[in-house]
Amino acid sequence: MIGWIQGKIIDKWNNNNRQGLLLETSGIGFEVNLLKRSLLGLELNNLLTLWVHQINKDDGINLYGFKSKQERDVFRLLISVNSVGPKSAMSLLEENESISIIKAILQKDIKTMSKAQGIGEKTAQRIMIELTGKI
């Protein structure tokens, strides 16, 4: 499993509500999904280091990259919740910094959690119930 990667930015891409980059390392180009705010200010041919979560599915392997280990770890916690997939987790992280998500879970702040696209009140409650003891 890929957990960390460093390489040169070869290209940026945007596919509907997914965005990311192509990162070249050791002669291999890895497509990595990123948060929109993580893409800001990144320039082609610059060196970049990312914490990565790899998801294997029937239709291929997806890499999700994060600038900090804490962001990646919160992503992992979120996708461990029943009915929260990578798209929803990325939406939550796009709307809130990882520390804000942790605080919202601990304070049972449904309003903050349900601001993200695709996260309703029931899903926000489920996240809080399932993650309260894990944080």
N, C-alpha and C positions, 0 to 999 in steps of 0.2 A: 504494500500500500504506500502511496506517495503521501508524505506528511509535510514536506517542506521542499521548496524549489527556488533556485536562483538562476537567473538567465537574462538574456538581452531581449527587450521588447521588439518584436518584428512587425506586429500589426495589431490594430485595435478593431473590434467588431461589435456590431449591434444587430440583434436578431429579435425583432418585436420587443418584448419586455426583458429580454436577456442581453447582457453585454459582457464583454470580456476582452481578452487579448491573447495573442500568440506569443509564447515565451520560448526562445531558443536556448537550450542548454545541452551541451555536449553533442551538438549536431542534430538534435531532435527538437521539433516544434511542438509544444504542448498548448492546446487550447484550454484556457482557464476562465471560468465564469467569475466575474467580479461585481461588487457593488458599484453603482454609478459614481458615487462619491469617491471611491477608490481609484477610479480611472482619471479623475480630474488632475491635471498637471503632469500626467505621465507622458513622456515623449518617446518616440521611436528611437531605437538603438541605445537607450539607457539601460543600465543594469537594474534589476528589480529582484527583491527577495519576498516570497510569499509563504505563509502558512497555508497548507492545502488539506482539503478533505476530498477523498476520492469515493465516488459512488458508482458501483457496477450495476448495470441494468441490462435487460435483454437486448436493448437497442444500442448499447455501447457504454463506454466509460465516461463519466463526467467529473471534471475537476472543479472545485470551488475554492477560490483563493482569497486570502485575507491578509491585510497588512500587519495584523497583530495576532499573537497566539490566543489572547483572550477572545477576540472576535470569532476566531475559528472554533474555540471551545464552546462559546455560547451557541453558535450555529449547530454544533454537534448535540448539545442539550436539546435545542428546539426540535431537531428532526427525530429525536428519540421519543417524542410525544406522539401518541397515536393520532393519526390524521393530519400531522404537520409534516409536509414534505419540504424539499429543498427550495421550491419556489416561494412557499409561504415563509420559510425561515429567512430567505434573502429579502423578502418584502419587509419583514419585521426589522431586520438589521439595516435596511435602507432608511426606514422611518425613524429608527432610534439607535443611538450608540449602544454598544453592548452593556455598558455599566447602567444605562437607563433601563434596559430590559431586565437586568438582574434586580434593580431596585423595584421596578413595577411588579415583578413576580413576588418579591418578599413583602411588598406593601399591599399586594392584591389589588393593584390599580388596573382594573379592566379597561378603563377609558384610554389609557396610554397604549395598552396592548392592542386594542381593537382599532386604532388609527390606521394601522397598516392595511394595505390593499389585500383582500382575500382572507382577512382575519376578523371574524365576527365575534360577538359576545360569548357564544358557546365555546368556540375554539380558544378564546382568551382564558375562559374559566378552566378549560381542560389543561391548558399549559400550566396555569397556576397550581392546579391540584397535583398534576404529575411531577412538577419540578420543585415544589416547595421544599421537599426534603433533600433534594439533590444539590441545592445551591449552598 
